[in-house]
Amino acid sequence: MSLRSYRLDPQIGIGDLKRYLCEHIPCKQGRAYSFKRCYLDSHDWRLLKQKYYLKADILDEGVHLRLKSFIDNQLVSQSLTAVLPRKSSDLRGCHMGKLISPILSSCSLVQQVQLKVTSHPMFIKDKEHKIIAQLNLEIERMEHSHRKPPFRILWYQAYKGYESFNQKIQQDLEQQAPLTHFEQSLFQQLMAETDL
């Protein structure tokens, strides 16, 4: 599955964008939900110094961890855990733990950045009602921050096997919708816009 991200025009309302997408793309809205997202690192940013960042989404079913490259935003490793890890040893036995243990050594993981996220999922189905792609509109606000407007990102996740259809959707999103494609991760934006 490929993942592509778009920045929203701050002048466009969330409701307006969702209506636009549902009118122009055969998608069905899912139920919106909120969760906490944080970026984990040692107190002295050891992961970042090695060009990695560790994103943790705290969901009802557990903590979804994603280790990504700071340079190209590519996924390096991911894992689902029951609780937020406090040390790399909490990830013992999984690929991610093997990658970050030598970097962190005995240092604890701390929540360097904390966000409140509201997610608005939309599912794209084919004529047989199979889900073939997903749109996910995320509104992200830094905790203890008065930044306005919040970060607003639309993720488009294309499923394998529907290349021609996904190409058309991607073209519609980039040429007609009030969106701007960008490769930069939210974490890179946070680092650029704050004094982290």
Secondary structure, DSSP 8 states (H G I E B T S, - for coil): -EEEEEEE-TTS-HHHHHHHHHHHS-EEE---EEEEEEEEE-TT-HHHHTTEEEEEEEETTEEEEEEEETTT--EEEEEEESS--SBGGGGTTSHHHHHHHHHHTT-B-EEEEEEEEEEEEEEEE-TT--EEEEEEEEEEEETT---SS-EEEEEEEE-TT-HHHHHHHHHHHHHTSSEEE----HHHHHHHHS--
